[in-house]
Amino acid sequence: MNQFDTTTVKQKGLPKVIATEHLEVRVVSLAPGDQPDSHRHQNEMDEATLVLGGQLKYYINGEEVVAGPGDLGHVPGGSWHYVKNEGSEDCIILNILGGRLPVRTEWR
């Protein structure tokens, strides 16, 4: 298995990496200023995001948290949330969703 190289992750959106009955894992690249709309998943679906490179700001139920490389954020199931790359370089994240799949997302 090759070592993960953040310089090769240049896709926008949410490319699916692994999906099983109870786990979904994605690698996501967010350009400076990228911000998906506020959304939430079902109560039985927790989400964790590991920042691999760059800087990210989490907005979870009205609270703000800034994260950088090596920081792991947690979004409890049912929480309204979004992220924003407020840095000057691409932000690469490993996004992990676990619980009752498939993921059901409600967007604002």
C-alpha positions as CSV (number, residue, x, y, z in Angstrom):
1,M,0.0,0.0,0.0
2,N,1.3,3.4,-0.9
3,Q,1.7,6.2,1.6
4,F,-1.1,8.8,1.4
5,D,0.1,11.8,-0.6
6,T,-1.9,15.0,-0.1
7,T,-0.5,16.6,-3.2
8,T,-2.4,14.1,-5.4
9,V,-5.8,14.8,-3.8
10,K,-7.1,17.7,-6.0
11,Q,-10.7,16.6,-6.6
12,K,-13.5,18.7,-5.5
13,G,-16.6,17.3,-3.8
14,L,-16.8,14.2,-1.7
15,P,-15.1,11.3,-3.5
16,K,-16.1,8.1,-1.8
17,V,-13.1,6.0,-0.7
18,I,-14.6,3.1,1.3
19,A,-18.2,2.3,2.1
20,T,-19.6,-0.7,4.0
21,E,-22.8,-1.3,5.9
22,H,-21.8,0.7,8.9
23,L,-18.8,2.9,7.8
24,E,-18.2,5.4,5.1
25,V,-14.7,7.0,4.6
26,R,-13.9,9.9,2.2
27,V,-10.9,11.9,1.3
28,V,-11.8,15.5,0.5
29,S,-9.9,18.5,-0.9
30,L,-11.3,21.9,-0.1
31,A,-9.8,24.9,-1.9
32,P,-9.4,28.2,-0.1
33,G,-12.9,29.6,0.6
34,D,-14.7,26.3,-0.1
35,Q,-17.7,25.8,2.2
36,P,-20.4,23.2,1.7
37,D,-23.9,24.3,2.8
38,S,-25.1,23.7,6.4
39,H,-26.5,20.2,6.8
40,R,-27.1,17.4,9.3
41,H,-27.2,13.6,9.2
42,Q,-29.6,11.2,11.0
43,N,-29.2,11.0,14.8
44,E,-27.6,7.5,14.5
45,M,-24.8,8.8,12.3
46,D,-21.6,10.4,13.9
47,E,-19.0,12.0,11.8
48,A,-15.3,12.5,12.4
49,T,-12.9,14.6,10.3
50,L,-9.1,14.3,10.5
51,V,-7.3,17.3,9.0
52,L,-4.4,16.0,6.9
53,G,-3.2,19.4,5.6
54,G,-4.2,23.0,5.6
55,Q,-6.6,24.7,8.0
56,L,-10.3,24.2,8.5
57,K,-13.0,25.9,10.6
58,Y,-15.9,23.8,11.8
59,Y,-19.3,25.2,12.6
60,I,-21.3,22.8,14.7
61,N,-24.7,23.8,16.2
62,G,-23.6,27.4,16.2
63,E,-20.1,26.8,17.7
64,E,-16.9,27.5,15.9
65,V,-13.7,25.3,16.1
66,V,-10.5,25.9,14.2
67,A,-8.5,22.8,13.2
68,G,-5.1,22.2,11.5
69,P,-3.1,19.2,10.5
70,G,-3.5,16.3,13.0
71,D,-6.6,17.7,14.6
72,L,-9.7,15.4,14.7
73,G,-13.1,17.0,14.8
74,H,-16.3,15.2,15.9
75,V,-19.9,16.0,14.8
76,P,-22.5,14.2,16.9
77,G,-25.4,12.7,14.9
78,G,-28.3,15.1,14.2
79,S,-26.1,18.2,14.6
80,W,-26.3,21.1,12.0
81,H,-22.8,21.7,10.7
82,Y,-20.6,22.8,7.9
83,V,-16.9,23.4,7.4
84,K,-15.0,26.2,5.7
85,N,-11.4,26.4,4.4
86,E,-10.4,29.8,5.7
87,G,-6.8,29.2,5.0
88,S,-4.7,30.2,2.0
89,E,-3.9,26.7,0.8
90,D,-6.0,23.6,0.0
91,C,-7.3,21.7,3.0
92,I,-7.2,17.9,2.8
93,I,-9.4,16.0,5.2
94,L,-10.2,12.4,5.9
95,N,-14.0,12.3,6.7
96,I,-15.4,9.2,8.5
97,L,-19.1,8.5,9.0
98,G,-20.3,5.6,11.2
99,G,-23.6,4.4,12.4
100,R,-26.8,3.5,10.6
101,L,-26.0,3.7,6.9
102,P,-26.8,4.8,4.3
103,V,-26.1,8.4,5.2
104,R,-29.2,10.6,5.0
105,T,-28.3,14.3,4.7
106,E,-30.7,17.2,5.2
107,W,-29.5,20.4,3.7
108,R,-30.5,23.9,4.7
